[in-house]
């Protein structure tokens, strides 16, 4: 009985391929393949790529660093690329074998010559990179209103096991701190720790740090200093044509060079009477030179503006000091003689050059923001009436 083969190869056993070819035999070149993702169901995968060989007959053999033969692998059929062939084998390693072995060897048997390739497990060049710590500075509003400083340390990692085992520690002025520490479990592979102290105690310290340790993995420390650079502040007024009839809108621009919280309030003063109120403060935006720009709006009636009321933009940062106040009133500027925008008269002109530039570039966005608020209010009223 005659047997006809439509293809030039057949498989004998696992991973053995025989091919009939007239090409000159060429030994393969081997390259390691590493899975950079996380283990699947506790199993890790590595691979071995063989290229540039002829004929296509090829077999892979896998061993660990102790010489033990590993059998849980797959060999894919060789693929012709030009005048030569390429082949791939994938090895699956369970968690126990993966943890005790440091390397694996991919060996290839080929008619033109055998080859081997050692494959080493990936090593974290920076172990702290797998455990990230973020220290959130205290809220200035909480510091002023509740007389409390609350610092939050957040730990994140790609592996939930690393996070669950992480221990968070604190240092205050380079000394270990354990008082009023509250742990918390975050979401999405995260864990937190909160340090709380009174405003009085907070003012006594200069540096706060938090660390995380999970097994052999340590995080880099994150520090927060209370000696914050004083932000630059300027106060402006929107032209009459850009505000509602009978209203005035003051705008306070604050530029801070640090990644810290800024609390902006508005102080109304007439004679010996004064009161603080909150305006509308936007989330900080990045300036071209990487600083944080805070913008706060405060609306007042024209009658109040004409009543010799003094307005202050009060800016506070978490340095334990009183808010810095920048005054503005109808008496400070002659609105009829100067059709442009106005800086406060209490600040140094040179120091406000940067703020003047920012004001000229952001004033149009502020106007659009106010218009959007008006539009949203109108739409809401229409929907209510419907």
SVG drawing of the C-alpha trace seen along z (x, -y; Angstrom):
<svg xmlns="http://www.w3.org/2000/svg" viewBox="-44 -109 70 111">
<polyline fill="none" stroke="black" stroke-width="0.4" points="0.0,0.0 1.4,-3.4 1.2,-6.3 1.2,-9.8 2.2,-12.9 0.7,-16.2 3.1,-18.1 6.8,-17.9 6.8,-17.2 5.1,-15.1 5.2,-15.1 6.8,-12.3 6.1,-12.7 5.9,-15.9 7.8,-18.7 9.6,-16.6 9.3,-17.7 10.8,-16.2 11.1,-18.0 12.3,-17.1 14.3,-20.0 17.0,-20.6 18.4,-23.7 21.8,-23.7 21.3,-23.0 21.7,-26.0 21.7,-26.0 19.2,-28.2 19.9,-31.3 18.0,-31.5 16.4,-34.4 14.7,-34.4 11.1,-35.6 9.8,-36.9 6.3,-37.7 6.3,-41.1 2.8,-40.9 1.7,-39.3 1.3,-35.5 -1.9,-33.9 -3.6,-31.5 -0.2,-31.3 1.6,-30.2 4.4,-32.2 5.2,-31.9 8.5,-32.2 9.4,-31.5 12.2,-30.7 12.5,-31.9 14.6,-30.1 15.3,-31.9 17.2,-31.5 17.4,-27.7 17.0,-25.1 15.6,-22.6 12.5,-23.1 13.0,-20.0 13.4,-21.2 12.8,-20.1 12.9,-22.1 13.9,-20.8 13.4,-22.8 15.3,-22.5 15.6,-24.5 18.9,-25.6 19.2,-22.3 19.0,-20.3 15.5,-19.0 13.7,-18.5 10.4,-20.4 7.6,-19.1 4.8,-21.6 5.6,-23.4 4.1,-23.9 6.1,-23.9 4.5,-25.7 5.0,-24.6 8.0,-26.2 7.1,-29.1 9.1,-29.9 10.4,-33.4 12.3,-33.9 14.8,-31.1 14.9,-30.1 12.5,-29.0 11.5,-30.4 10.0,-28.5 8.7,-29.3 8.3,-27.2 6.4,-28.4 7.1,-27.0 4.6,-27.3 6.1,-27.3 4.0,-26.9 4.5,-29.2 6.6,-26.8 9.1,-26.0 9.2,-29.7 10.2,-30.8 12.9,-28.3 14.6,-28.6 16.7,-31.5 17.0,-30.6 15.7,-28.2 17.5,-26.7 16.0,-26.4 17.8,-23.7 17.2,-23.1 18.1,-19.9 18.6,-20.6 20.3,-18.6 22.7,-21.5 23.7,-21.8 22.3,-22.0 21.9,-25.3 21.1,-26.4 19.8,-29.7 19.7,-30.5 16.7,-32.6 16.9,-34.4 13.9,-35.6 13.3,-39.3 14.9,-41.3 13.4,-44.6 16.2,-47.1 14.3,-49.4 12.3,-47.4 10.8,-50.6 9.2,-51.1 6.7,-48.4 5.6,-50.1 4.6,-53.7 4.0,-56.1 2.2,-59.5 2.0,-61.9 -1.0,-64.3 -0.4,-67.6 -2.8,-68.9 -5.9,-70.7 -5.5,-74.4 -9.2,-74.9 -9.3,-72.1 -6.2,-73.6 -7.9,-77.0 -11.5,-76.0 -11.0,-72.9 -7.6,-73.7 -6.3,-70.3 -3.6,-69.1 -4.4,-65.9 -1.8,-64.3 -2.6,-61.2 -0.1,-58.7 -1.3,-56.5 0.5,-53.3 -0.2,-51.7 1.2,-48.7 0.3,-46.6 0.2,-43.5 -2.6,-43.4 -0.5,-40.9 2.3,-43.5 -0.2,-46.2 -2.0,-43.9 1.3,-43.1 2.6,-46.7 3.4,-48.4 3.3,-52.2 5.4,-54.2 5.8,-57.9 8.6,-60.2 8.2,-63.7 11.4,-65.9 13.4,-62.7 12.1,-60.8 9.7,-57.9 6.1,-59.0 3.3,-56.7 0.7,-59.1 -2.8,-59.5 -2.1,-57.2 -5.2,-55.8 -4.8,-53.0 -7.3,-52.7 -7.8,-50.3 -8.0,-52.0 -9.4,-50.9 -7.6,-49.5 -4.5,-48.0 -4.0,-50.8 -3.7,-51.3 -3.6,-54.4 -2.5,-55.9 -3.5,-59.2 -1.6,-61.3 -3.6,-63.8 -2.4,-66.5 -3.6,-69.8 -2.7,-73.1 -0.6,-74.0 1.5,-70.8 1.7,-71.1 3.3,-74.5 6.1,-73.0 7.4,-70.7 9.1,-71.2 9.2,-67.9 6.7,-65.0 7.7,-61.7 6.0,-58.4 7.4,-55.1 6.1,-51.6 7.6,-48.2 6.2,-44.9 8.5,-41.9 11.8,-42.8 10.3,-45.7 10.7,-49.1 9.3,-52.4 11.2,-55.6 10.2,-58.1 7.8,-61.0 8.4,-64.2 6.4,-67.3 8.0,-70.5 6.1,-73.2 8.5,-76.0 6.4,-76.7 7.4,-79.4 5.0,-82.3 2.8,-82.3 2.4,-85.4 -1.0,-87.0 -2.8,-89.7 -6.4,-91.0 -8.2,-92.1 -11.7,-93.3 -13.7,-92.3 -14.9,-95.2 -18.5,-96.2 -19.5,-94.8 -18.4,-91.3 -20.5,-91.2 -24.2,-91.3 -25.8,-94.7 -25.5,-96.0 -22.8,-93.4 -19.0,-93.5 -16.7,-90.5 -13.3,-90.5 -10.7,-87.9 -7.8,-86.7 -4.9,-85.0 -2.5,-82.9 0.7,-81.4 2.4,-78.8 5.7,-77.0 5.1,-74.1 2.7,-71.1 0.7,-72.2 -2.8,-73.1 -3.9,-76.8 -7.1,-78.1 -8.5,-81.3 -11.2,-83.3 -12.5,-86.9 -12.7,-89.4 -15.1,-92.3 -14.1,-95.2 -15.8,-98.5 -14.5,-100.5 -13.9,-98.1 -16.3,-95.5 -15.0,-92.6 -16.2,-89.1 -14.8,-86.3 -16.7,-84.7 -15.9,-82.1 -15.9,-82.7 -15.7,-80.3 -12.2,-78.8 -11.1,-76.6 -8.8,-73.6 -5.2,-74.6 -3.9,-74.8 -0.3,-74.4 1.5,-77.5 4.0,-77.3 6.9,-77.2 5.3,-74.3 3.8,-76.4 0.3,-76.0 -2.2,-78.8 -5.3,-79.1 -8.2,-81.4 -10.9,-82.6 -14.0,-84.7 -16.0,-86.9 -19.2,-88.6 -20.5,-91.7 -23.3,-94.2 -22.6,-97.7 -24.1,-99.3 -21.6,-97.5 -18.8,-98.5 -19.8,-102.2 -20.2,-102.0 -16.4,-102.3 -16.2,-98.6 -12.7,-97.2 -12.2,-93.7 -9.3,-91.5 -8.2,-88.3 -7.0,-86.2 -4.5,-83.4 -3.4,-80.8 -1.0,-77.8 -0.2,-75.1 2.7,-76.8 1.0,-77.6 0.9,-81.3 -2.0,-83.7 -3.5,-84.2 -1.8,-86.8 -4.3,-89.5 -4.4,-91.6 -6.8,-94.6 -9.0,-96.1 -11.6,-98.8 -13.4,-101.3 -11.2,-104.0 -8.0,-102.3 -8.6,-102.8 -10.3,-105.3 -12.3,-102.9 -13.3,-105.7 -9.7,-106.7 -8.3,-103.3 -10.3,-100.9 -8.0,-98.0 -7.6,-95.4 -6.3,-96.4 -3.6,-95.0 -3.8,-95.7 -2.0,-98.8 -0.4,-97.2 2.0,-94.9 5.3,-95.5 4.8,-96.0 7.9,-94.1 6.8,-91.1 3.5,-91.1 4.8,-91.0 4.3,-87.3 0.8,-87.6 0.0,-90.4 1.0,-88.2 -1.1,-85.3 -4.0,-87.7 -3.9,-88.9 -3.9,-85.3 -6.5,-83.9 -9.0,-86.8 -10.9,-85.5 -11.2,-82.1 -12.6,-83.6 -15.2,-85.5 -16.2,-82.3 -16.4,-80.5 -18.8,-83.1 -20.9,-83.0 -21.1,-79.2 -22.4,-79.5 -25.1,-81.9 -26.0,-79.6 -26.3,-76.6 -28.5,-78.5 -30.8,-79.6 -31.1,-76.0 -31.9,-74.7 -34.7,-77.3 -36.2,-76.4 -36.2,-72.7 -37.8,-73.4 -40.6,-75.4 -41.2,-72.6"/>
</svg>
